[in-house]
Amino acid sequence: MPQVGDNDVLVKVKTAAVNPLDLLIADADVKLVEPYNFPLTMGNEMVEVVERVGAKVNNFEVGTRVFARLPLQCIGAFAEYVAVDAEALAIVPEYLTDEDAAAIPLTA
């Protein structure tokens, strides 16, 4: 289970998007932008449900459906749980399915 910092939100991933950036990362084609070290949990964008919030987080609560494009240094949307800075999250509009919402943060 990821550690949750004061400004972080622990989320349970429901849906993750796969996009061309994931292939570029796997092929090390973005190493000049972000030199990822392998092994690495891939995945940049996702829809998730808030499981826990850090001590300084007051704009999300447990059970909220949110989506994110994870920060470059902290990808890992293909994991079951992710701890992410609350500033990287947004509440998913009710009219979006999980699949549609997961595709929006980076590729839309």
mmCIF file of the C-alpha atoms, coordinates in Angstrom:
data_MODEL
# 
_entry.id   MODEL 
# 
loop_
_atom_site.group_PDB 
_atom_site.id 
_atom_site.type_symbol 
_atom_site.label_atom_id 
_atom_site.label_alt_id 
_atom_site.label_comp_id 
_atom_site.label_asym_id 
_atom_site.label_entity_id 
_atom_site.label_seq_id 
_atom_site.pdbx_PDB_ins_code 
_atom_site.Cartn_x 
_atom_site.Cartn_y 
_atom_site.Cartn_z 
_atom_site.occupancy 
_atom_site.B_iso_or_equiv 
_atom_site.pdbx_formal_charge 
_atom_site.auth_seq_id 
_atom_site.auth_comp_id 
_atom_site.auth_asym_id 
_atom_site.auth_atom_id 
_atom_site.pdbx_PDB_model_num 
ATOM 1   C CA . MET A 1 1   ? 0.000   0.000  0.000   1.00 0.00 ? 1   MET A CA 1 
ATOM 2   C CA . PRO A 1 2   ? 1.431   3.435  -0.926  1.00 0.00 ? 2   PRO A CA 1 
ATOM 3   C CA . GLN A 1 3   ? 2.344   5.876  1.842   1.00 0.00 ? 3   GLN A CA 1 
ATOM 4   C CA . VAL A 1 4   ? 0.016   8.883  2.108   1.00 0.00 ? 4   VAL A CA 1 
ATOM 5   C CA . GLY A 1 5   ? 1.676   12.243 2.753   1.00 0.00 ? 5   GLY A CA 1 
ATOM 6   C CA . ASP A 1 6   ? -0.028  15.291 4.245   1.00 0.00 ? 6   ASP A CA 1 
ATOM 7   C CA . ASN A 1 7   ? -0.991  16.642 0.794   1.00 0.00 ? 7   ASN A CA 1 
ATOM 8   C CA . ASP A 1 8   ? -1.762  13.265 -0.768  1.00 0.00 ? 8   ASP A CA 1 
ATOM 9   C CA . VAL A 1 9   ? -4.896  11.310 -1.484  1.00 0.00 ? 9   VAL A CA 1 
ATOM 10  C CA . LEU A 1 10  ? -4.913  7.504  -1.522  1.00 0.00 ? 10  LEU A CA 1 
ATOM 11  C CA . VAL A 1 11  ? -7.102  6.274  -4.346  1.00 0.00 ? 11  VAL A CA 1 
ATOM 12  C CA . LYS A 1 12  ? -8.296  2.879  -5.510  1.00 0.00 ? 12  LYS A CA 1 
ATOM 13  C CA . VAL A 1 13  ? -7.946  2.745  -9.279  1.00 0.00 ? 13  VAL A CA 1 
ATOM 14  C CA . LYS A 1 14  ? -11.152 1.791  -11.119 1.00 0.00 ? 14  LYS A CA 1 
ATOM 15  C CA . THR A 1 15  ? -10.138 2.452  -14.737 1.00 0.00 ? 15  THR A CA 1 
ATOM 16  C CA . ALA A 1 16  ? -6.825  3.393  -16.319 1.00 0.00 ? 16  ALA A CA 1 
ATOM 17  C CA . ALA A 1 17  ? -6.291  4.634  -19.851 1.00 0.00 ? 17  ALA A CA 1 
ATOM 18  C CA . VAL A 1 18  ? -3.609  3.312  -22.165 1.00 0.00 ? 18  VAL A CA 1 
ATOM 19  C CA . ASN A 1 19  ? -2.239  5.884  -24.580 1.00 0.00 ? 19  ASN A CA 1 
ATOM 20  C CA . PRO A 1 20  ? 0.767   6.409  -26.858 1.00 0.00 ? 20  PRO A CA 1 
ATOM 21  C CA . LEU A 1 21  ? 2.772   8.001  -24.044 1.00 0.00 ? 21  LEU A CA 1 
ATOM 22  C CA . ASP A 1 22  ? 2.851   4.652  -22.248 1.00 0.00 ? 22  ASP A CA 1 
ATOM 23  C CA . LEU A 1 23  ? 4.536   3.058  -25.259 1.00 0.00 ? 23  LEU A CA 1 
ATOM 24  C CA . LEU A 1 24  ? 7.023   5.926  -25.471 1.00 0.00 ? 24  LEU A CA 1 
ATOM 25  C CA . ILE A 1 25  ? 7.910   5.448  -21.808 1.00 0.00 ? 25  ILE A CA 1 
ATOM 26  C CA . ALA A 1 26  ? 8.275   1.681  -22.223 1.00 0.00 ? 26  ALA A CA 1 
ATOM 27  C CA . ASP A 1 27  ? 10.612  2.220  -25.188 1.00 0.00 ? 27  ASP A CA 1 
ATOM 28  C CA . ALA A 1 28  ? 12.585  4.872  -23.224 1.00 0.00 ? 28  ALA A CA 1 
ATOM 29  C CA . ASP A 1 29  ? 11.736  7.455  -25.884 1.00 0.00 ? 29  ASP A CA 1 
ATOM 30  C CA . VAL A 1 30  ? 11.017  10.132 -23.269 1.00 0.00 ? 30  VAL A CA 1 
ATOM 31  C CA . LYS A 1 31  ? 14.205  9.666  -21.253 1.00 0.00 ? 31  LYS A CA 1 
ATOM 32  C CA . LEU A 1 32  ? 15.354  13.208 -22.043 1.00 0.00 ? 32  LEU A CA 1 
ATOM 33  C CA . VAL A 1 33  ? 12.131  14.584 -20.547 1.00 0.00 ? 33  VAL A CA 1 
ATOM 34  C CA . GLU A 1 34  ? 11.805  12.135 -17.641 1.00 0.00 ? 34  GLU A CA 1 
ATOM 35  C CA . PRO A 1 35  ? 14.442  9.422  -17.124 1.00 0.00 ? 35  PRO A CA 1 
ATOM 36  C CA . TYR A 1 36  ? 12.273  6.642  -15.671 1.00 0.00 ? 36  TYR A CA 1 
ATOM 37  C CA . ASN A 1 37  ? 13.996  3.801  -13.856 1.00 0.00 ? 37  ASN A CA 1 
ATOM 38  C CA . PHE A 1 38  ? 12.760  0.290  -14.517 1.00 0.00 ? 38  PHE A CA 1 
ATOM 39  C CA . PRO A 1 39  ? 11.060  -1.803 -13.276 1.00 0.00 ? 39  PRO A CA 1 
ATOM 40  C CA . LEU A 1 40  ? 8.235   0.713  -13.263 1.00 0.00 ? 40  LEU A CA 1 
ATOM 41  C CA . THR A 1 41  ? 4.489   0.615  -12.772 1.00 0.00 ? 41  THR A CA 1 
ATOM 42  C CA . MET A 1 42  ? 3.154   2.275  -15.904 1.00 0.00 ? 42  MET A CA 1 
ATOM 43  C CA . GLY A 1 43  ? 0.032   4.362  -16.466 1.00 0.00 ? 43  GLY A CA 1 
ATOM 44  C CA . ASN A 1 44  ? -0.547  8.098  -16.680 1.00 0.00 ? 44  ASN A CA 1 
ATOM 45  C CA . GLU A 1 45  ? -4.304  8.719  -16.459 1.00 0.00 ? 45  GLU A CA 1 
ATOM 46  C CA . MET A 1 46  ? -7.039  7.090  -14.443 1.00 0.00 ? 46  MET A CA 1 
ATOM 47  C CA . VAL A 1 47  ? -10.394 7.237  -12.700 1.00 0.00 ? 47  VAL A CA 1 
ATOM 48  C CA . GLU A 1 48  ? -10.397 6.319  -9.067  1.00 0.00 ? 48  GLU A CA 1 
ATOM 49  C CA . VAL A 1 49  ? -12.268 6.468  -5.778  1.00 0.00 ? 49  VAL A CA 1 
ATOM 50  C CA . VAL A 1 50  ? -10.813 8.280  -2.778  1.00 0.00 ? 50  VAL A CA 1 
ATOM 51  C CA . GLU A 1 51  ? -9.899  5.834  -0.005  1.00 0.00 ? 51  GLU A CA 1 
ATOM 52  C CA . ARG A 1 52  ? -8.025  8.154  2.385   1.00 0.00 ? 52  ARG A CA 1 
ATOM 53  C CA . VAL A 1 53  ? -6.890  11.777 2.502   1.00 0.00 ? 53  VAL A CA 1 
ATOM 54  C CA . GLY A 1 54  ? -3.752  13.342 3.963   1.00 0.00 ? 54  GLY A CA 1 
ATOM 55  C CA . ALA A 1 55  ? -3.865  15.628 6.990   1.00 0.00 ? 55  ALA A CA 1 
ATOM 56  C CA . LYS A 1 56  ? -3.762  18.833 4.904   1.00 0.00 ? 56  LYS A CA 1 
ATOM 57  C CA . VAL A 1 57  ? -6.294  17.774 2.245   1.00 0.00 ? 57  VAL A CA 1 
ATOM 58  C CA . ASN A 1 58  ? -9.730  19.326 2.655   1.00 0.00 ? 58  ASN A CA 1 
ATOM 59  C CA . ASN A 1 59  ? -11.184 19.394 -0.871  1.00 0.00 ? 59  ASN A CA 1 
ATOM 60  C CA . PHE A 1 60  ? -11.773 15.620 -1.252  1.00 0.00 ? 60  PHE A CA 1 
ATOM 61  C CA . GLU A 1 61  ? -13.469 13.060 0.943   1.00 0.00 ? 61  GLU A CA 1 
ATOM 62  C CA . VAL A 1 62  ? -13.567 9.290  1.080   1.00 0.00 ? 62  VAL A CA 1 
ATOM 63  C CA . GLY A 1 63  ? -15.806 7.815  -1.607  1.00 0.00 ? 63  GLY A CA 1 
ATOM 64  C CA . THR A 1 64  ? -15.447 10.679 -4.102  1.00 0.00 ? 64  THR A CA 1 
ATOM 65  C CA . ARG A 1 65  ? -14.930 9.597  -7.728  1.00 0.00 ? 65  ARG A CA 1 
ATOM 66  C CA . VAL A 1 66  ? -11.965 11.525 -9.124  1.00 0.00 ? 66  VAL A CA 1 
ATOM 67  C CA . PHE A 1 67  ? -9.704  11.465 -12.152 1.00 0.00 ? 67  PHE A CA 1 
ATOM 68  C CA . ALA A 1 68  ? -6.105  12.439 -12.793 1.00 0.00 ? 68  ALA A CA 1 
ATOM 69  C CA . ARG A 1 69  ? -3.196  12.707 -15.127 1.00 0.00 ? 69  ARG A CA 1 
ATOM 70  C CA . LEU A 1 70  ? -0.504  11.604 -12.711 1.00 0.00 ? 70  LEU A CA 1 
ATOM 71  C CA . PRO A 1 71  ? 2.548   13.860 -12.311 1.00 0.00 ? 71  PRO A CA 1 
ATOM 72  C CA . LEU A 1 72  ? 5.477   12.844 -14.549 1.00 0.00 ? 72  LEU A CA 1 
ATOM 73  C CA . GLN A 1 73  ? 7.605   11.747 -11.603 1.00 0.00 ? 73  GLN A CA 1 
ATOM 74  C CA . CYS A 1 74  ? 4.812   9.695  -10.022 1.00 0.00 ? 74  CYS A CA 1 
ATOM 75  C CA . ILE A 1 75  ? 3.122   7.633  -12.719 1.00 0.00 ? 75  ILE A CA 1 
ATOM 76  C CA . GLY A 1 76  ? 1.584   4.285  -11.827 1.00 0.00 ? 76  GLY A CA 1 
ATOM 77  C CA . ALA A 1 77  ? -2.075  4.313  -12.878 1.00 0.00 ? 77  ALA A CA 1 
ATOM 78  C CA . PHE A 1 78  ? -1.908  0.587  -13.688 1.00 0.00 ? 78  PHE A CA 1 
ATOM 79  C CA . ALA A 1 79  ? -1.563  -0.184 -9.953  1.00 0.00 ? 79  ALA A CA 1 
ATOM 80  C CA . GLU A 1 80  ? -4.488  -1.094 -7.719  1.00 0.00 ? 80  GLU A CA 1 
ATOM 81  C CA . TYR A 1 81  ? -3.837  1.843  -5.352  1.00 0.00 ? 81  TYR A CA 1 
ATOM 82  C CA . VAL A 1 82  ? -2.017  5.137  -5.916  1.00 0.00 ? 82  VAL A CA 1 
ATOM 83  C CA . ALA A 1 83  ? -1.081  7.938  -3.523  1.00 0.00 ? 83  ALA A CA 1 
ATOM 84  C CA . VAL A 1 84  ? -1.172  11.189 -5.457  1.00 0.00 ? 84  VAL A CA 1 
ATOM 85  C CA . ASP A 1 85  ? -0.893  14.871 -4.606  1.00 0.00 ? 85  ASP A CA 1 
ATOM 86  C CA . ALA A 1 86  ? -4.419  16.266 -4.217  1.00 0.00 ? 86  ALA A CA 1 
ATOM 87  C CA . GLU A 1 87  ? -3.593  19.053 -6.693  1.00 0.00 ? 87  GLU A CA 1 
ATOM 88  C CA . ALA A 1 88  ? -3.407  16.461 -9.507  1.00 0.00 ? 88  ALA A CA 1 
ATOM 89  C CA . LEU A 1 89  ? -7.011  15.314 -8.941  1.00 0.00 ? 89  LEU A CA 1 
ATOM 90  C CA . ALA A 1 90  ? -10.384 16.575 -10.120 1.00 0.00 ? 90  ALA A CA 1 
ATOM 91  C CA . ILE A 1 91  ? -13.898 15.364 -9.422  1.00 0.00 ? 91  ILE A CA 1 
ATOM 92  C CA . VAL A 1 92  ? -15.357 13.365 -12.317 1.00 0.00 ? 92  VAL A CA 1 
ATOM 93  C CA . PRO A 1 93  ? -18.568 14.884 -13.714 1.00 0.00 ? 93  PRO A CA 1 
ATOM 94  C CA . GLU A 1 94  ? -21.474 12.486 -13.172 1.00 0.00 ? 94  GLU A CA 1 
ATOM 95  C CA . TYR A 1 95  ? -22.304 12.301 -16.883 1.00 0.00 ? 95  TYR A CA 1 
ATOM 96  C CA . LEU A 1 96  ? -18.943 10.690 -17.754 1.00 0.00 ? 96  LEU A CA 1 
ATOM 97  C CA . THR A 1 97  ? -18.416 6.945  -17.652 1.00 0.00 ? 97  THR A CA 1 
ATOM 98  C CA . ASP A 1 98  ? -15.231 5.695  -16.031 1.00 0.00 ? 98  ASP A CA 1 
ATOM 99  C CA . GLU A 1 99  ? -13.840 4.778  -19.446 1.00 0.00 ? 99  GLU A CA 1 
ATOM 100 C CA . ASP A 1 100 ? -14.533 8.211  -20.931 1.00 0.00 ? 100 ASP A CA 1 
ATOM 101 C CA . ALA A 1 101 ? -13.214 10.024 -17.862 1.00 0.00 ? 101 ALA A CA 1 
ATOM 102 C CA . ALA A 1 102 ? -9.984  7.995  -17.795 1.00 0.00 ? 102 ALA A CA 1 
ATOM 103 C CA . ALA A 1 103 ? -9.195  9.094  -21.350 1.00 0.00 ? 103 ALA A CA 1 
ATOM 104 C CA . ILE A 1 104 ? -9.601  12.815 -20.690 1.00 0.00 ? 104 ILE A CA 1 
ATOM 105 C CA . PRO A 1 105 ? -6.796  14.052 -18.387 1.00 0.00 ? 105 PRO A CA 1 
ATOM 106 C CA . LEU A 1 106 ? -3.868  13.510 -20.773 1.00 0.00 ? 106 LEU A CA 1 
ATOM 107 C CA . THR A 1 107 ? -5.073  12.595 -24.232 1.00 0.00 ? 107 THR A CA 1 
ATOM 108 C CA . ALA A 1 108 ? -8.182  14.716 -24.595 1.00 0.00 ? 108 ALA A CA 1 
# 
